[in-house]
Structures are given as structure tokens and as C-alpha cells.
Amino acid sequence: MIDKANACQETFKRLLKTCAIDVSIKGRKKAEPSKLKRKRQMTGYNCFTRNLYDAEKNTANKEKRPPMTYSQLLKMKTWGTLSDKNKATWNDLAKQGCPITPIE
């Protein structure tokens, strides 16, 4: 039984060499420290949508209904309707780390 297994392994190895198939298992390379991606700074849009979704979840809990999905909120195009002054406010909040602020 062991002889048949060894014979099969040898035949398989010869077949791989003949077909030039490389089946070596390579481990995942670790990224060099210089190539590591650094975390990007949060934008005003990201801060606004995060707070908008949190506000929607809180409202839904109060009204005892399921909250709208994140994608449904984004389809409302609410960021585009904001004035430049309001967008600047959200951009400033994003620079501060985007604290949760109530949206009415």
C-alpha cells in the first residue's frame, strides 16, 4: 500500500516537471514598512454621512421601526444640497476627528 502511494507521488512529481507546473506554496509576503498604507484623514462627506446614519438609527429606535440602510441614505443626495458654509463646518469637524453631533 505504501509502495503504491510512493509510486503515485513520484509519477505525479514527474508529471508536474514535464508540464512545467510550479506548485510551490509561497507564504504571504509582509509589506515593507515604507510601503504600508497610512490611514487617510476623514473628509467632511464621510463625517456627515456617519452622523446622518447615526441620527437615522436613533430616530428609527424611537419610532420602533427598522432604520434605512446606509445606501438608501446616500441615494438621497443630501450632501449635494448643503450650502458651502455647512460643508465647511463638516470639513472642520472631520479635521477634529469627527465627533458625533446630532443632526436634526
MDTraj code that builds the backbone (N, CA, C; nanometers):
import mdtraj as md
import numpy as np

residues = "MET ILE ASP LYS ALA ASN ALA CYS GLN GLU THR PHE LYS ARG LEU LEU LYS THR CYS ALA ILE ASP VAL SER ILE LYS GLY ARG LYS LYS ALA GLU PRO SER LYS LEU LYS ARG LYS ARG GLN MET THR GLY TYR ASN CYS PHE THR ARG ASN LEU TYR ASP ALA GLU LYS ASN THR ALA ASN LYS GLU LYS ARG PRO PRO MET THR TYR SER GLN LEU LEU LYS MET LYS THR TRP GLY THR LEU SER ASP LYS ASN LYS ALA THR TRP ASN ASP LEU ALA LYS GLN GLY CYS PRO ILE THR PRO ILE GLU".split()
xyz = np.array([
    [0.0824, -0.1189, 0.0000],
    [0.0000, 0.0000, 0.0000],
    [0.0872, 0.1259, 0.0000],
    [0.1913, 0.1253, 0.0843],
    [0.2815, 0.2400, 0.0921],
    [0.3598, 0.2534, -0.0381],
    [0.3962, 0.1388, -0.0974],
    [0.4699, 0.1425, -0.2234],
    [0.3863, 0.2063, -0.3342],
    [0.2562, 0.1761, -0.3370],
    [0.1684, 0.2348, -0.4385],
    [0.1573, 0.3858, -0.4183],
    [0.1479, 0.4285, -0.2926],
    [0.1381, 0.5719, -0.2632],
    [0.2655, 0.6439, -0.3055],
    [0.3809, 0.5843, -0.2745],
    [0.5083, 0.6446, -0.3148],
    [0.5215, 0.6494, -0.4670],
    [0.4776, 0.5430, -0.5319],
    [0.4844, 0.5385, -0.6778],
    [0.3948, 0.6465, -0.7388],
    [0.2778, 0.6659, -0.6812],
    [0.1863, 0.7698, -0.7303],
    [0.2466, 0.9086, -0.7108],
    [0.3099, 0.9296, -0.5966],
    [0.3718, 1.0596, -0.5703],
    [0.4845, 1.0872, -0.6690],
    [0.5660, 0.9865, -0.6948],
    [0.6765, 1.0028, -0.7889],
    [0.6241, 1.0309, -0.9295],
    [0.5204, 0.9584, -0.9688],
    [0.4616, 0.9798, -1.1008],
    [0.4049, 1.1211, -1.1112],
    [0.3410, 1.1648, -1.0064],
    [0.2822, 1.2983, -1.0035],
    [0.3913, 1.4054, -1.0134],
    [0.5020, 1.3864, -0.9422],
    [0.6127, 1.4823, -0.9472],
    [0.6723, 1.4896, -1.0875],
    [0.6885, 1.3737, -1.1517],
    [0.7423, 1.3727, -1.2875],
    [0.6468, 1.4424, -1.3840],
    [0.5183, 1.4205, -1.3645],
    [0.4176, 1.4843, -1.4494],
    [0.4227, 1.6365, -1.4340],
    [0.4377, 1.6821, -1.3117],
    [0.4462, 1.8263, -1.2882],
    [0.5704, 1.8859, -1.3528],
    [0.6830, 1.8142, -1.3451],
    [0.8062, 1.8625, -1.4079],
    [0.7912, 1.8662, -1.5592],
    [0.7265, 1.7649, -1.6148],
    [0.7070, 1.7580, -1.7587],
    [0.6185, 1.8723, -1.8073],
    [0.5156, 1.9017, -1.7331],
    [0.4213, 2.0077, -1.7725],
    [0.4686, 2.1460, -1.7289],
    [0.5786, 2.1532, -1.6572],
    [0.6359, 2.2791, -1.6078],
    [0.5360, 2.3558, -1.5218],
    [0.4744, 2.2853, -1.4320],
    [0.3797, 2.3479, -1.3400],
    [0.4498, 2.3684, -1.2071],
    [0.4450, 2.4906, -1.1595],
    [0.5060, 2.5220, -1.0305],
    [0.3967, 2.5161, -0.9242],
    [0.4089, 2.4227, -0.8331],
    [0.3087, 2.4085, -0.7275],
    [0.3666, 2.4424, -0.5910],
    [0.4757, 2.5156, -0.5921],
    [0.5337, 2.5506, -0.4629],
    [0.4394, 2.6463, -0.3906],
    [0.4341, 2.6302, -0.2625],
    [0.3459, 2.7124, -0.1806],
    [0.4276, 2.8283, -0.1264],
    [0.3854, 2.9450, -0.1616],
    [0.4566, 3.0634, -0.1160],
    [0.3744, 3.1302, -0.0069],
    [0.4417, 3.1678, 0.0971],
    [0.3736, 3.2391, 0.2037],
    [0.3463, 3.3825, 0.1623],
    [0.2553, 3.4445, 0.2293],
    [0.2221, 3.5829, 0.2002],
    [0.3364, 3.6726, 0.2466],
    [0.3815, 3.7569, 0.1578],
    [0.4916, 3.8455, 0.1917],
    [0.4410, 3.9572, 0.2817],
    [0.5219, 3.9918, 0.3783],
    [0.4878, 4.1037, 0.4647],
    [0.5310, 4.2323, 0.3958],
    [0.4476, 4.3320, 0.4064],
    [0.4783, 4.4598, 0.3434],
    [0.5931, 4.5275, 0.4163],
    [0.6739, 4.5933, 0.3383],
    [0.7829, 4.6687, 0.3979],
    [0.7241, 4.7901, 0.4692],
    [0.7869, 4.8334, 0.5759],
    [0.7322, 4.9483, 0.6493],
    [0.7141, 5.0726, 0.5628],
    [0.7986, 5.0896, 0.4624],
    [0.7858, 5.2077, 0.3768],
    [0.6661, 5.1975, 0.2827],
    [0.6177, 5.0753, 0.2590],
    [0.5069, 5.0560, 0.1669],
    [0.3724, 5.0406, 0.2372],
    [0.3700, 5.0469, 0.3682],
    [0.2441, 5.0348, 0.4397],
    [0.1568, 5.1559, 0.4108],
    [0.0288, 5.1307, 0.3905],
    [-0.0621, 5.2413, 0.3650],
    [-0.0934, 5.3113, 0.4962],
    [-0.0909, 5.4409, 0.4913],
    [-0.1288, 5.5128, 0.6114],
    [-0.2762, 5.5485, 0.6002],
    [-0.3382, 5.5617, 0.7132],
    [-0.4799, 5.5887, 0.7167],
    [-0.5056, 5.7308, 0.6679],
    [-0.6014, 5.7447, 0.5789],
    [-0.6334, 5.8763, 0.5254],
    [-0.7152, 5.9560, 0.6259],
    [-0.7045, 6.0865, 0.6130],
    [-0.7808, 6.1743, 0.7001],
    [-0.9273, 6.1699, 0.6580],
    [-1.0158, 6.1748, 0.7555],
    [-1.1580, 6.1712, 0.7272],
    [-1.1996, 6.3005, 0.6578],
    [-1.2908, 6.2869, 0.5626],
    [-1.3409, 6.4039, 0.4913],
    [-1.4710, 6.4507, 0.5542],
    [-1.5123, 6.5698, 0.5170],
    [-1.6385, 6.6234, 0.5663],
    [-1.7559, 6.5371, 0.5229],
    [-1.7486, 6.4847, 0.4005],
    [-1.8552, 6.3985, 0.3500],
    [-1.8682, 6.2725, 0.4349],
    [-1.7538, 6.2100, 0.4669],
    [-1.7571, 6.0892, 0.5499],
    [-1.8136, 6.1186, 0.6878],
    [-1.7729, 6.2293, 0.7451],
    [-1.8208, 6.2682, 0.8774],
    [-1.9716, 6.2941, 0.8733],
    [-2.0166, 6.3638, 0.7695],
    [-2.1587, 6.3948, 0.7540],
    [-2.2415, 6.2678, 0.7409],
    [-2.1986, 6.1752, 0.6540],
    [-2.2771, 6.0537, 0.6331],
    [-2.2767, 5.9646, 0.7568],
    [-2.1658, 5.9611, 0.8296],
    [-2.1609, 5.8819, 0.9529],
    [-2.2616, 5.9360, 1.0545],
    [-2.2625, 6.0679, 1.0721],
    [-2.3553, 6.1294, 1.1657],
    [-2.4997, 6.1169, 1.1184],
    [-2.5210, 6.1253, 0.9876],
    [-2.6549, 6.1102, 0.9321],
    [-2.7090, 5.9703, 0.9606],
    [-2.6256, 5.8695, 0.9433],
    [-2.6690, 5.7320, 0.9681],
    [-2.6956, 5.7088, 1.1168],
    [-2.6105, 5.7643, 1.2036],
    [-2.6342, 5.7514, 1.3478],
    [-2.7652, 5.8178, 1.3876],
    [-2.7932, 5.9339, 1.3288],
    [-2.9190, 6.0030, 1.3580],
    [-3.0378, 5.9204, 1.3101],
    [-3.0252, 5.8580, 1.1937],
    [-3.1332, 5.7743, 1.1404],
    [-3.1575, 5.6539, 1.2303],
    [-3.0499, 5.5923, 1.2802],
    [-3.0667, 5.4774, 1.3704],
    [-3.1375, 5.5188, 1.4986],
    [-3.1001, 5.6341, 1.5543],
    [-3.1642, 5.6814, 1.6772],
    [-3.3115, 5.7119, 1.6538],
    [-3.3437, 5.7760, 1.5421],
    [-3.4827, 5.8074, 1.5094],
    [-3.5630, 5.6796, 1.4893],
    [-3.5045, 5.5833, 1.4214],
    [-3.5738, 5.4567, 1.3969],
    [-3.6005, 5.3832, 1.5279],
    [-3.5057, 5.3880, 1.6214],
    [-3.5271, 5.3230, 1.7509],
    [-3.6397, 5.3898, 1.8278],
    [-3.6472, 5.5230, 1.8214],
    [-3.7543, 5.5950, 1.8909],
    [-3.8898, 5.5642, 1.8300],
    [-3.8942, 5.5523, 1.6978],
    [-4.0196, 5.5251, 1.6277],
    [-4.0487, 5.3757, 1.6170],
    [-3.9602, 5.2942, 1.6693],
    [-3.9746, 5.1478, 1.6690],
    [-3.9980, 5.0940, 1.5279],
    [-3.9073, 5.1291, 1.4399],
    [-3.9097, 5.0812, 1.3013],
    [-3.7671, 5.0473, 1.2602],
    [-3.7508, 4.9667, 1.1570],
    [-3.6142, 4.9369, 1.1127],
    [-3.5527, 5.0607, 1.0474],
    [-3.4244, 5.0850, 1.0706],
    [-3.3609, 5.2025, 1.0105],
    [-3.3391, 5.1846, 0.8608],
    [-3.3298, 5.2974, 0.7918],
    [-3.2960, 5.2935, 0.6494],
    [-3.1539, 5.2405, 0.6371],
    [-3.1258, 5.1759, 0.5265],
    [-2.9897, 5.1272, 0.5062],
    [-2.8990, 5.2443, 0.4710],
    [-2.7709, 5.2207, 0.4864],
    [-2.6721, 5.3246, 0.4575],
    [-2.6821, 5.3681, 0.3116],
    [-2.7007, 5.2719, 0.2217],
    [-2.7080, 5.3054, 0.0794],
    [-2.8336, 5.3856, 0.0477],
    [-2.9444, 5.3582, 0.1173],
    [-3.0656, 5.4363, 0.0957],
    [-3.0446, 5.5813, 0.1378],
    [-2.9731, 5.6021, 0.2475],
    [-2.9447, 5.7383, 0.2913],
    [-2.8559, 5.8109, 0.1909],
    [-2.7589, 5.7396, 0.1350],
    [-2.6676, 5.8028, 0.0401],
    [-2.7371, 5.8375, -0.0913],
    [-2.8412, 5.7628, -0.1266],
    [-2.9144, 5.7904, -0.2501],
    [-2.9964, 5.9186, -0.2405],
    [-3.0171, 5.9678, -0.1190],
    [-3.0971, 6.0886, -0.1003],
    [-3.0227, 6.2140, -0.1472],
    [-2.8945, 6.2036, -0.1728],
    [-2.8108, 6.3133, -0.2223],
    [-2.8171, 6.4344, -0.1295],
    [-2.8112, 6.4108, -0.0022],
    [-2.8213, 6.5185, 0.0948],
    [-2.6965, 6.6051, 0.0979],
    [-2.5788, 6.5499, 0.0721],
    [-2.4550, 6.6284, 0.0757],
    [-2.4565, 6.7353, -0.0333],
    [-2.5097, 6.7032, -0.1477],
    [-2.5148, 6.7985, -0.2581],
    [-2.6072, 6.9154, -0.2317],
    [-2.7038, 6.8983, -0.1445],
    [-2.7976, 7.0063, -0.1150],
    [-2.7468, 7.1001, -0.0067],
    [-2.6374, 7.0649, 0.0606],
    [-2.5834, 7.1513, 0.1650],
    [-2.5172, 7.2745, 0.1043],
    [-2.5235, 7.3832, 0.1780],
    [-2.4551, 7.5049, 0.1335],
    [-2.3049, 7.4890, 0.1577],
    [-2.2279, 7.5752, 0.0952],
    [-2.0824, 7.5699, 0.1129],
    [-2.0441, 7.5965, 0.2580],
    [-2.1209, 7.6798, 0.3256],
    [-2.0935, 7.7105, 0.4661],
    [-2.1112, 7.5853, 0.5526],
    [-2.2194, 7.5110, 0.5275],
    [-2.2432, 7.3870, 0.6033],
    [-2.1377, 7.2812, 0.5708],
    [-2.0976, 7.2743, 0.4445],
    [-1.9935, 7.1782, 0.4069],
    [-1.8624, 7.2117, 0.4767],
    [-1.8324, 7.3415, 0.4872],
    [-1.7101, 7.3834, 0.5554],
    [-1.7150, 7.3440, 0.7029],
    [-1.8335, 7.3540, 0.7633],
    [-1.8496, 7.3132, 0.9034],
    [-1.8197, 7.1647, 0.9195],
    [-1.8719, 7.0828, 0.8285],
    [-1.8473, 6.9388, 0.8353],
    [-1.7011, 6.9068, 0.8086],
    [-1.6381, 6.9809, 0.7192],
    [-1.4952, 6.9591, 0.6935],
    [-1.4125, 6.9924, 0.8171],
    [-1.4515, 7.0976, 0.8898],
    [-1.3814, 7.1323, 1.0140],
    [-1.4003, 7.0235, 1.1194],
    [-1.5225, 6.9695, 1.1293],
    [-1.5475, 6.8604, 1.2244],
    [-1.4647, 6.7373, 1.1884],
    [-1.4499, 6.7109, 1.0601],
    [-1.3709, 6.5951, 1.0165],
    [-1.2255, 6.6109, 1.0572],
    [-1.1737, 6.7325, 1.0509],
    [-1.0351, 6.7569, 1.0915],
    [-1.0167, 6.7358, 1.2413],
    [-1.1250, 6.7496, 1.3180],
    [-1.1200, 6.7296, 1.4630],
    [-1.1401, 6.5833, 1.5008],
    [-1.1581, 6.4972, 1.4033],
    [-1.1755, 6.3551, 1.4317],
    [-1.3192, 6.3099, 1.4235],
    [-1.4066, 6.3950, 1.3766],
    [-1.5477, 6.3645, 1.3538],
    [-1.6207, 6.3203, 1.4801],
    [-1.6350, 6.4103, 1.5768],
    [-1.7161, 6.3752, 1.6928],
    [-1.8621, 6.3613, 1.6505],
    [-1.9338, 6.2761, 1.7193],
    [-2.0748, 6.2546, 1.6869],
    [-2.1522, 6.3793, 1.7273],
    [-2.2189, 6.4398, 1.6298],
    [-2.3005, 6.5577, 1.6565],
    [-2.4419, 6.5291, 1.6101],
    [-2.5410, 6.5732, 1.6845],
    [-2.6788, 6.5435, 1.6448],
    [-2.7181, 6.6187, 1.5181],
    [-2.7825, 6.5483, 1.4276],
    [-2.8352, 6.6080, 1.3047],
    [-2.9861, 6.6078, 1.3173],
    [-3.0445, 6.7196, 1.2958],
    [-3.1910, 6.7306, 1.3053],
    [-3.2485, 6.7416, 1.1664],
])
top = md.Topology()
chain = top.add_chain()
for i, resn in enumerate(residues, 1):
    res = top.add_residue(resn, chain, resSeq=i)
    for name in ("N", "CA", "C"):
        top.add_atom(name, md.element.get_by_symbol(name[0]), res)
traj = md.Trajectory(xyz[None], top)
